[in-house]
Amino acid sequence: MAVSLTVLTGAGISTDSGIPDYRGPQGLWREDPDNELLVTYDYYVADPEIRRRSWLARQANPAWNAEPNVAHRALAARPDTWIVTQNVDRLHQRAGSPSNRVLELHGNMVEAVCIECGAGSTTQQALDRLAAGDPDPRCVGCGGILKTATVMFGQLLDESVLVQASAAARAAEVFVAIGTSLQVHPAAGLVDLAARAGARIVIVNAEPTPYDDLADEVIREPIGEAVPALLSRL
């Protein structure tokens, strides 16, 4: 009988799909720290130029053309797995993981929302307007500021998603953190929750994390090789 498995995934699981991570050696934040301003809520709301640059960055995001990789597909082959992801690229769902088993801690990039009236739309609709010459697409209903349905720096996580993620961490017999630096809370704190509940902790990441000493197993091999091999053992 398969063990009860909960997985926390970060940007590292999607790098093999051509999506750069954030804090790795070639990460977006290290490459240009100003990139962080484009996803910081207060700057985004206050400055139309930041919004223009942010939409342009969304438009150029390689995730639009990315395909799920072998690690995404290996996880999807275990549909009973809870996947708690820090990623916004929707590659887990596209690989076949059930949507009701994927908890998106940081939201997603495919939907958009008005910060004033709460109306939902799609990011593609905003990008179409951007391409047509509108540098700061606004809500068609109230004229308010639009943003993607991602959690920006300075915003709180969706409490209902965090509650589900915490429950999944506590229920796991094995908790695996894949491709995440485990530096961002409250996501990183899920490792503590799982460990206190008695889960075996496995960390799959190229670089050291603050939780390596807590882990029962730390795997440094490439994620595309490590994840299928690990799942075959569980």
C-alpha positions as CSV (number, residue, x, y, z in Angstrom):
1,M,0.0,0.0,0.0
2,A,1.4,3.4,-1.0
3,V,2.3,5.8,1.8
4,S,0.4,9.0,2.4
5,L,2.5,11.6,0.5
6,T,2.5,15.3,0.6
7,V,4.8,17.3,-1.6
8,L,5.9,20.9,-1.5
9,T,7.2,22.2,-4.8
10,G,9.1,25.4,-5.6
11,A,10.5,27.0,-8.7
12,G,13.2,24.4,-9.0
13,I,10.8,21.7,-10.2
14,S,9.9,23.9,-13.2
15,T,13.4,24.8,-14.4
16,D,13.6,21.7,-16.6
17,S,10.5,23.1,-18.3
18,G,12.5,26.3,-19.2
19,I,11.2,28.5,-16.4
20,P,14.0,30.1,-14.4
21,D,13.9,30.0,-10.6
22,Y,14.2,33.0,-8.3
23,R,17.0,32.4,-5.8
24,G,19.3,29.9,-7.5
25,P,22.7,30.8,-9.0
26,Q,21.0,32.1,-12.2
27,G,17.8,33.1,-10.5
28,L,15.7,36.1,-11.4
29,W,16.3,37.9,-8.1
30,R,20.1,37.4,-8.4
31,E,20.1,38.4,-12.1
32,D,18.3,41.7,-11.4
33,P,17.1,42.5,-7.9
34,D,14.8,45.2,-9.5
35,N,12.7,42.3,-10.8
36,E,11.4,41.9,-7.3
37,L,9.8,45.3,-7.4
38,L,7.5,44.1,-10.2
39,V,5.9,41.6,-7.9
40,T,5.8,43.8,-4.8
41,Y,2.2,44.9,-4.0
42,D,2.8,48.4,-2.7
43,Y,5.1,49.3,-5.6
44,Y,2.7,47.8,-8.1
45,V,-0.3,49.6,-6.8
46,A,1.4,53.0,-6.5
47,D,3.3,53.2,-9.7
48,P,1.8,52.8,-13.2
49,E,5.4,52.4,-14.7
50,I,5.9,49.4,-12.4
51,R,2.6,48.0,-13.6
52,R,3.6,48.5,-17.2
53,R,6.9,46.7,-16.6
54,S,5.1,44.0,-14.6
55,W,2.7,43.2,-17.5
56,L,5.5,43.2,-20.0
57,A,7.3,40.7,-17.8
58,R,4.2,38.6,-17.6
59,Q,3.9,38.7,-21.3
60,A,7.5,37.5,-21.8
61,N,7.2,34.8,-19.1
62,P,8.5,31.5,-20.6
63,A,5.8,29.6,-18.6
64,W,3.2,30.4,-21.3
65,N,5.0,28.1,-23.7
66,A,6.4,25.6,-21.1
67,E,5.4,22.0,-20.9
68,P,5.3,19.8,-17.8
69,N,8.5,17.8,-17.3
70,V,9.3,14.4,-16.1
71,A,9.1,15.4,-12.4
72,H,5.6,16.9,-12.9
73,R,4.5,13.8,-14.7
74,A,5.9,11.5,-12.1
75,L,3.9,13.3,-9.4
76,A,0.8,13.2,-11.6
77,A,1.1,9.4,-11.8
78,R,0.3,9.3,-8.1
79,P,-3.1,11.1,-8.1
80,D,-3.6,10.5,-4.4
81,T,-0.6,12.8,-3.6
82,W,-1.3,16.2,-2.1
83,I,0.8,18.8,-4.0
84,V,1.4,22.1,-2.2
85,T,3.1,24.4,-4.7
86,Q,4.7,27.8,-4.5
87,N,4.6,27.9,-8.3
88,V,2.1,29.9,-10.3
89,D,2.6,28.1,-13.7
90,R,-0.2,25.5,-13.5
91,L,2.2,22.8,-14.8
92,H,1.1,20.3,-12.1
93,Q,-2.4,20.4,-13.4
94,R,-1.4,20.3,-17.0
95,A,0.7,17.2,-16.2
96,G,-2.5,15.5,-15.0
97,S,-2.4,16.1,-11.2
98,P,-6.1,16.5,-10.0
99,S,-6.9,20.2,-9.5
100,N,-8.5,19.4,-6.1
101,R,-5.2,17.9,-5.0
102,V,-3.0,20.9,-6.0
103,L,-2.9,23.7,-3.5
104,E,-1.5,26.9,-5.0
105,L,0.0,28.8,-2.1
106,H,1.0,31.8,-4.3
107,G,-2.0,31.8,-6.6
108,N,-1.7,31.4,-10.4
109,M,-0.6,33.4,-13.4
110,V,-3.5,32.6,-15.8
111,E,-6.2,34.5,-13.9
112,A,-6.5,38.2,-13.2
113,V,-8.4,40.1,-10.6
114,C,-9.4,43.7,-10.0
115,I,-8.0,44.9,-6.6
116,E,-10.9,47.3,-6.2
117,C,-14.1,45.4,-7.1
118,G,-12.7,41.9,-7.1
119,A,-14.0,41.1,-10.6
120,G,-12.2,38.1,-12.2
121,S,-10.9,37.8,-15.7
122,T,-7.9,36.2,-17.4
123,T,-4.4,37.3,-17.7
124,Q,-4.5,36.7,-21.5
125,Q,-7.3,39.3,-21.8
126,A,-5.1,41.8,-20.1
127,L,-2.1,40.8,-22.3
128,D,-4.1,41.2,-25.4
129,R,-4.9,44.8,-24.4
130,L,-1.2,45.4,-23.6
131,A,-0.3,44.1,-27.1
132,A,-2.9,46.5,-28.5
133,G,-1.2,49.5,-26.9
134,D,-2.7,49.8,-23.5
135,P,0.3,50.0,-21.1
136,D,-1.8,49.6,-17.9
137,P,-4.9,47.5,-18.5
138,R,-7.7,48.3,-16.1
139,C,-10.8,46.5,-14.9
140,V,-13.5,46.8,-17.6
141,G,-16.1,47.0,-15.0
142,C,-14.9,49.7,-12.5
143,G,-11.7,50.9,-14.0
144,G,-9.7,49.6,-11.0
145,I,-6.2,48.3,-11.1
146,L,-5.8,44.8,-12.4
147,K,-3.2,42.3,-11.3
148,T,-2.7,38.6,-11.9
149,A,-4.1,36.2,-9.4
150,T,-0.6,35.7,-7.9
151,V,0.3,36.5,-4.3
152,M,2.7,39.4,-4.5
153,F,5.2,40.3,-1.9
154,G,3.3,42.3,0.8
155,Q,0.1,40.3,0.3
156,L,-1.2,37.6,2.7
157,L,-1.7,34.1,1.4
158,D,-5.3,32.8,0.9
159,E,-6.2,31.5,4.4
160,S,-8.3,28.7,3.1
161,V,-5.5,27.4,0.9
162,L,-3.0,27.6,3.8
163,V,-5.4,25.7,6.1
164,Q,-5.7,22.9,3.6
165,A,-1.9,22.9,3.0
166,S,-1.3,22.7,6.8
167,A,-3.7,19.8,7.1
168,A,-2.0,17.9,4.2
169,A,1.4,18.4,5.9
170,R,0.1,17.0,9.2
171,A,-1.5,14.0,7.5
172,A,1.5,13.0,5.5
173,E,3.5,9.9,6.3
174,V,6.2,11.2,4.0
175,F,6.7,14.9,3.2
176,V,8.9,15.8,0.3
177,A,10.1,19.3,-0.5
178,I,11.2,19.6,-4.1
179,G,13.1,22.5,-5.7
180,T,12.4,25.0,-3.0
181,S,14.9,27.1,-1.0
182,L,12.7,26.8,2.0
183,Q,13.4,30.4,2.8
184,V,9.9,31.8,2.3
185,H,7.3,31.5,5.1
186,P,4.7,30.3,5.8
187,A,5.4,27.7,3.0
188,A,8.7,26.6,4.6
189,G,6.9,26.1,7.9
190,L,5.0,23.2,6.5
191,V,8.2,21.2,6.9
192,D,8.0,21.8,10.6
193,L,4.3,20.9,10.8
194,A,4.9,17.6,9.0
195,A,8.0,16.7,11.1
196,R,6.1,17.4,14.4
197,A,3.3,15.1,13.2
198,G,5.8,12.3,12.6
199,A,6.3,12.4,8.9
200,R,9.5,11.3,7.2
201,I,11.1,14.4,5.7
202,V,12.8,14.3,2.3
203,I,14.4,17.4,0.7
204,V,15.3,17.4,-3.0
205,N,17.2,20.6,-3.8
206,A,20.4,21.5,-5.6
207,E,21.5,23.9,-2.8
208,P,21.4,23.6,1.0
209,T,18.2,24.7,2.8
210,P,17.6,25.8,6.4
211,Y,15.8,22.5,6.9
212,D,18.4,20.1,5.8
213,D,19.3,19.1,9.4
214,L,15.7,18.3,10.1
215,A,15.4,16.0,7.0
216,D,15.6,12.2,7.1
217,E,17.0,12.3,3.6
218,V,18.6,15.1,1.5
219,I,18.9,14.5,-2.3
220,R,21.1,16.7,-4.4
221,E,20.7,14.9,-7.7
222,P,18.9,16.7,-10.6
223,I,15.2,16.9,-9.9
224,G,14.3,15.2,-13.2
225,E,16.2,12.1,-12.1
226,A,15.6,12.3,-8.4
227,V,11.9,12.6,-8.2
228,P,10.9,9.6,-10.4
229,A,13.5,7.5,-8.5
230,L,12.2,8.6,-5.1
231,L,8.6,8.0,-6.0
232,S,9.4,4.5,-7.2
233,R,10.8,3.8,-3.7
234,L,7.7,5.1,-1.8
